[in-house]
Amino acid sequence: MENRLAVKLPGLDLKNPIMNASGAVYYGLEDKGYKIENAGALVTKTVTLDERAGNPQPWIVDTPSGILNSVGLANPGIDYVTSEILPAIHQKYKDLPVLSSIAGESVDEYVELTKRLTKTGYVTAIEVNLSCPNVDRGGMAFGVEAESAAQVIQAIRDVTDLPIYAKMSPNVTDIKPIVKAVEAAGADGIVLINTVVGMSFDLDKRQPKLARGIGGMSGTAVHPIAVRFVYETAQTVNIPIIGVGGINTTDDVLELLMAGASAVQVGTGLSQNHQLMSELIDQLPTALDKYGFNRITDVTNSYNK
């Protein structure tokens, strides 16, 4: 019987278009009821060369329509991930595609991470977090400028045959030249959006609620922003898009697909409902019937032009 939910992306054979966003399930090894085995793929928490403790706490602030976070890429570092975590993921989810998210503070760091992950044989694709600060350019994120974003992707392309998915920041004036640049540099797909920069104050204490002050906003509030970025990117590049941002319902999924995405990632919603991915997967066939689609792939770019 035909799988109505199957999606084929470069290097990724997905049984359905639903996967977690990086960081939402850590590395997927803790039994918290996420039912990751039902998803189309597992996206790992972003790894850096060295272990990182992250920013000062508190890391998370709840808002009426999402969360602000300033975790700061806390992770155990590439040595532990390649020697312990990735083998354990392979053992637990043998047939599940694995996207390993990476972040560096220089192009050389991105290259080294890619080489190390490629050698393991446990990674299906690389998700390149381009929101990390470029220390060579005064801390500006790689993904906010076409030249620096393309430089990272090109350098990674030169050292791996794995598919490369560039995760883009929404904190830019115009995404179009940036996604064009990463496509030309060799990216196989685009992931967007990452979090939107935000801030919240404690009025009694008269100070920011996050220890770092500014953080990344995710959740329900950013969904229309994600739809807009996916739409603009789909009009600009010829490589597939994975949409991220504020997914809580199948309508949210289909809206991102209609705007131009081929698959989606679920993040903040999982913190409120650990079984959200499985529920969305179960409900998608009914949603397809409701809106007159035969297959999930029919939804992508299906708006009336």
FIVO-774810 format. One line per 3 residues: for each residue x, y, z of C-alpha. Coordinates in nm, 4 decimals, padded with zeros to 6 digits. Layout:
<palums>
X Y Z; ...
</palums>
This chain:
<palums>
00.0000 00.0000 00.0000; 00.1271 00.3454 -00.0904; 00.2579 00.5548 00.1983
00.0767 00.8853 00.1549; 00.3115 01.0553 00.3982; 00.6469 00.9521 00.2474
00.8868 01.2260 00.1388; 01.2182 01.1870 -00.0434; 01.4738 01.4625 00.0119
01.8431 01.4646 -00.0856; 01.9941 01.1797 00.1134; 01.6832 01.1446 00.3294
01.4149 00.8824 00.2743; 01.1439 00.9975 00.5143; 00.8429 00.7806 00.6007
00.6632 01.1036 00.6944; 00.7507 01.4759 00.6881; 00.7650 01.5211 01.0664
01.0898 01.5466 01.2610; 01.2064 01.7222 01.5758; 01.3903 02.0520 01.5705
01.7475 02.0508 01.6952; 01.7593 02.0647 02.0747; 01.3935 01.9740 02.1247
01.4680 01.6130 02.2276; 01.8379 01.6590 02.3169; 01.9912 01.3520 02.1440
01.6782 01.1374 02.1539; 01.8151 00.8796 02.3973; 01.6128 00.9682 02.7061
01.2774 00.7931 02.7344; 01.0427 01.0897 02.7668; 00.7586 00.9653 02.5503
00.8537 01.1527 02.2332; 00.8095 00.8347 02.0236; 01.0937 00.9453 01.8000
01.0864 00.6113 01.6210; 00.7598 00.7203 01.4579; 00.9111 01.0373 01.3113
01.0563 01.0816 00.9650; 01.4014 01.1582 01.1049; 01.5903 01.2472 01.4219
01.7705 01.5809 01.4414; 02.0403 01.5891 01.7091; 02.1153 01.8745 01.9438
02.3768 02.1065 01.7962; 02.7305 01.9897 01.8664; 03.0433 02.2046 01.8866
03.4099 02.1054 01.8870; 03.4504 02.1488 02.2614; 03.2083 02.0822 02.5443
03.0005 02.3897 02.6235; 02.8253 02.4620 02.9510; 02.6022 02.7210 02.7847
02.5031 03.0665 02.9012; 02.4333 03.1621 03.2648; 02.0915 03.0490 03.3859
01.7993 03.1052 03.3704; 01.7964 02.9774 03.0119; 01.4207 02.9669 02.9499
01.1437 03.2237 02.9874; 00.7793 03.1443 02.9156; 00.5755 03.4027 02.7262
00.2021 03.4016 02.6415; 00.2689 03.2626 02.2937; 00.6012 03.0819 02.3045
00.9328 03.0728 02.4862; 01.2506 03.2774 02.4964; 01.5664 03.0741 02.5354
01.9310 03.1520 02.5816; 02.0783 02.8054 02.6250; 02.3962 02.8951 02.4405
02.4542 02.5653 02.2563; 02.5249 02.3667 02.5726; 02.6500 02.0229 02.4619
02.9096 01.7582 02.5557; 03.1393 01.8265 02.2562; 03.2246 01.6321 01.9418
03.4470 01.3691 02.1067; 03.1679 01.2436 02.3326; 02.9031 01.2731 02.0626
03.0988 01.0633 01.8128; 03.2249 00.8028 02.0602; 02.9180 00.7577 02.2799
02.6028 00.9315 02.1601; 02.5949 00.8532 01.7886; 02.6604 00.4783 01.8387
02.3794 00.4736 02.0966; 02.1445 00.6530 01.8559; 02.2288 00.4004 01.5856
02.1596 00.1142 01.8214; 01.8249 00.2575 01.9310; 01.6984 00.3900 01.5939
01.8670 00.1689 01.3355; 01.6541 00.2661 01.0351; 01.5859 00.6295 01.1229
01.7639 00.9021 00.9230; 01.9842 01.1149 01.1504; 02.0577 01.4809 01.0848
02.3483 01.5964 01.2977; 02.3378 01.9673 01.3778; 02.6729 02.1467 01.3981
02.7913 02.4955 01.4932; 03.1354 02.6550 01.4857; 03.2860 02.9917 01.5609
03.5071 02.9728 01.2523; 03.4952 02.8051 00.9142; 03.7716 02.5689 01.0252
03.5580 02.4516 01.3182; 03.2660 02.3703 01.0878; 03.5016 02.1756 00.8616
03.6513 01.9745 01.1482; 03.3089 01.8899 01.2885; 03.1923 01.7725 00.9475
03.4977 01.5530 00.8958; 03.4564 01.3908 01.2361; 03.0843 01.3232 01.1886
03.1274 01.1907 00.8338; 03.3820 00.9368 00.9527; 03.1409 00.7817 01.2032
02.9099 00.6390 00.9382; 02.6159 00.7056 01.1724; 02.5028 01.0383 01.0245
02.2620 01.0619 00.7318; 02.2943 01.4383 00.6761; 02.4538 01.7479 00.8258
02.2365 02.0354 00.9486; 02.4524 02.3467 00.9565; 02.3478 02.5921 01.2266
02.4505 02.9249 01.0742; 02.3322 03.1314 01.3716; 02.6566 03.0792 01.5621
02.8720 03.3953 01.6050; 03.1655 03.4263 01.3656; 03.4566 03.5159 01.5915
03.6591 03.6302 01.2915; 03.3966 03.8965 01.2163; 03.3271 04.0428 01.5551
03.0661 03.7893 01.6631; 02.8201 03.8443 01.3780; 02.6248 03.5274 01.2992
02.7404 03.3474 00.9843; 02.3865 03.3250 00.8513; 02.3071 03.6969 00.8376
02.5393 03.7646 00.5443; 02.5445 03.5834 00.2096; 02.9219 03.5744 00.1786
02.9939 03.4246 00.5203; 02.7079 03.1743 00.4967; 02.8279 03.0564 00.1562
03.1849 03.0310 00.2802; 03.0809 02.7849 00.5501; 02.8701 02.5715 00.3152
03.1402 02.5619 00.0467; 03.4041 02.4558 00.2980; 03.1793 02.1782 00.4289
03.0874 02.0690 00.0770; 03.4580 02.0193 00.0032; 03.5050 01.7651 00.2842
03.1901 01.5493 00.2838; 02.9595 01.3607 00.0508; 02.6792 01.3768 00.3067
02.3785 01.5961 00.2249; 02.4096 01.9468 00.3688; 02.1082 02.1318 00.5075
02.1698 02.4980 00.5913; 01.9664 02.6230 00.8893; 01.8954 02.9900 00.8363
01.8354 03.2793 01.0755; 01.5223 03.4962 01.0415; 01.7092 03.7904 01.1928
01.7871 03.9422 00.8541; 01.6348 04.2111 00.6347; 01.6242 03.9965 00.3196
01.6673 03.6175 00.3211; 01.6718 03.5809 -00.0591; 02.0364 03.6646 -00.1387
02.1536 03.4529 00.1539; 01.9661 03.1372 00.0534; 02.0747 03.1886 -00.3078
02.4339 03.2010 -00.1896; 02.4164 02.8820 00.0170; 02.2443 02.7003 -00.2701
02.5221 02.8070 -00.5073; 02.7823 02.6985 -00.2504; 02.6504 02.3414 -00.2480
02.3730 02.3138 00.0083; 02.1302 02.0298 -00.0641; 01.8469 02.1855 00.1342
01.7418 02.4768 00.3528; 01.6054 02.4613 00.7088; 01.4231 02.7671 00.8402
01.3540 02.9409 01.0597; 01.5808 02.9460 01.3595; 01.4659 03.1517 01.6584
01.3710 03.5191 01.6375; 01.5708 03.7510 01.8631; 01.3602 03.8753 02.1539
01.3682 04.0015 02.5107; 01.1483 04.0160 02.8216; 01.1744 04.2159 03.1460
01.0815 04.1364 03.5041; 00.9062 04.4582 03.6067; 00.9473 04.3989 03.9808
01.3219 04.3346 03.9579; 01.3651 04.5897 03.6784; 01.5941 04.3588 03.4878
01.5776 04.1134 03.1977; 01.4267 03.7745 03.2774; 01.7020 03.5890 03.0906
02.0453 03.6018 03.2522; 02.1952 03.6956 02.9156; 01.9205 03.9491 02.8496
01.8441 03.8771 02.4864; 01.7319 03.5323 02.3695; 01.5706 03.3403 02.0868
01.1919 03.3379 02.0565; 01.0186 03.0203 01.9414; 00.6689 02.8792 01.9560
00.3242 02.9782 01.8353; 00.4068 03.3469 01.7869; 00.6736 03.2837 01.5230
00.4644 03.0591 01.2973; 00.3504 03.3324 01.0552; 00.7105 03.4551 01.0373
00.8242 03.1033 00.9477; 00.5559 03.0761 00.6790; 00.6735 03.4019 00.5236
01.0402 03.2951 00.5212; 00.9577 02.9544 00.3740; 00.7452 03.1212 00.1042
01.0157 03.3722 00.0084; 01.2846 03.1045 00.0065; 01.0760 02.8689 -00.2083
01.0473 03.1455 -00.4672; 01.4247 03.1885 -00.4662; 01.5941 02.8455 -00.4612
01.5489 02.5114 -00.6342; 01.6528 02.2948 -00.3411; 01.4032 02.1569 -00.0861
01.3062 02.3355 00.2323; 01.2382 02.2016 00.5813; 01.0045 02.4431 00.7600
01.0354 02.5174 01.1326; 00.8395 02.7453 01.3603; 00.5343 02.7303 01.5850
00.3911 02.3948 01.4794; 00.1123 02.2691 01.7055; -00.1483 02.1324 01.4620
-00.1724 01.9603 01.1253; -00.2955 02.2899 00.9812; 00.0365 02.4425 01.0890
00.2206 02.1606 00.9107; 00.0208 02.1941 00.5902; 00.0545 02.5728 00.5901
00.4337 02.5497 00.5905; 00.4184 02.2869 00.3162; 00.1815 02.4961 00.1077
00.4232 02.7876 00.1397; 00.6977 02.5705 -00.0107; 00.8402 02.3327 00.2491
00.8729 01.9594 00.1833; 00.9048 01.8557 00.5491; 00.8855 02.0202 00.8909
01.0502 02.0212 01.2301; 00.8675 02.0467 01.5627; 01.0375 02.2217 01.8528
00.8668 02.4195 02.1280; 00.5427 02.2234 02.0931; 00.7256 01.9111 02.2128
00.8094 02.0769 02.5442; 00.4376 02.1132 02.6103; 00.3274 01.7806 02.4611
00.5926 01.5113 02.4284; 00.3739 01.3076 02.1944; 00.3054 01.5937 01.9534
00.5055 01.4449 01.6651; 00.3226 01.1123 01.6846; -00.0132 01.2853 01.7117
00.0566 01.4973 01.4048; 00.1672 01.1927 01.2064; -00.1489 01.0047 01.3032
-00.3693 01.3010 01.2123; -00.2074 01.3922 00.8799; -00.4037 01.1453 00.6604
-00.7315 01.2927 00.7841; -00.5973 01.6425 00.7239; -00.5004 01.5486 00.3679
-00.8525 01.4199 00.3062; -01.0050 01.7348 00.4552; -00.8213 01.9612 00.2129
-00.8390 01.7331 -00.0905; -00.4791 01.6114 -00.1145; -00.3862 01.2562 -00.2076
-00.0251 01.2597 -00.0852; 00.1713 01.4855 00.1472; 00.4024 01.5766 -00.1404
00.1037 01.7274 -00.3229; 00.0790 02.0005 -00.0593; 00.4195 02.1564 -00.1246
00.3817 02.4824 -00.3213; 00.0130 02.4087 -00.3761; -00.1231 02.7581 -00.3108
-00.3230 02.9269 -00.5868; -00.0709 03.1390 -00.7742
</palums>
